[in-house]
Amino acid sequence: MGVIDLRTEKDYSSAVKYRTLNHEGGMNVTVLEILKSDVQNNESGKWFYVLVTSPMWVDNGEWIKGYQKFLIFLPDNMPVFDFEE
C-alpha cells in the first residue's frame, strides 16, 4: 500500500516513469535484487530492483502489465507483507 515511484531504468538518478496508486491490495512483486540503503525525501530506506507480478493502474491512468522490471525505493517504515503462492 502507498504510492511508489517506478523507474524503468536500473539507475538511481533516472526519471520516475510511473507512480502507483494507493491500492488497497498493495503491489505484488518479486524482489530480484536488494541494492543499497539510502535516504530519499528525508526518509531512510532501501532501493530494490523488482519484477511486478500483477497488472495495476498508475497515477497517469495507464494500465501497467505484469512481469515488468522496475527500480523502486521503499522507506523503512513502509509496511511489507511476505506472501507466497
N, C-alpha and C positions, 0 to 999 in steps of 0.2 A: 504494500500500500504506500501511497505517497507519490510525488512527482519525481521522476528520474530523468536526467539528461542522457540521451543516447547518441553516442558518436560512432559513425560508421568506420572511421579510421582508427587504427590502434596507435594513437598519438595523443598524449595528454593535452597538447595545445590546439588540437583540431577543433573545428567549429561543431557545435551541437547541431545535429541533423534533425532530431525529433525530441519531443518531451512527452513522457507518458501522462496519462490522465490518472487521477487518484482512484483506480479501480478497486472495488471492494475485495475482489479476489486476489489482488496483487498482480505481480508479474512473474510468470513461470520461466525460469532459466536453468540452464546447466552451466556451472562455472567451469570455464576452460582454463583460466589462469588467474591466480591472485597475484597482482602486480606489485603494488607498493602502498605504504601508508603515506598519507598526505593531509593537508588542510585546504579545504575549499570553502569559500564564503564563511570563514571563521568557524568551521566545523571540522573536527578530526574524523578521518575515515580511511577507507581503502579503495583503490582502483581495482576493478575486476574486468576481465575480458570474458564475455558470456555469450552463450547461444540461447536466444529467445525460443522457447519450445512451444509456444502457442500464439496465435494471432491476437492483435489488440488494436484498439483505436488510439491515436495520439492526438495531441492538442491542436494540430492544424487540420484535423478532420480526416486525415489519411488512415487507411487500414493497413497495418503492418503485418505481413505474413509471418508465420512461424518459421523457425530454423534459419534465422539470420543472426550474424555475429555483431556485437556492439561492445564498445568500451563504456563502462559506467563507473561512477563514483558513488559509493554508499557511505553515508555518515555512520559513525559508530553507534549512534542512538536509533538508527533505523531498525524497526522490527524485522527479523528474518526468520522464516519458518522453513524447516528442512522436511520436505515431503518427498517420498519416492514412490513410484508406481510399481 
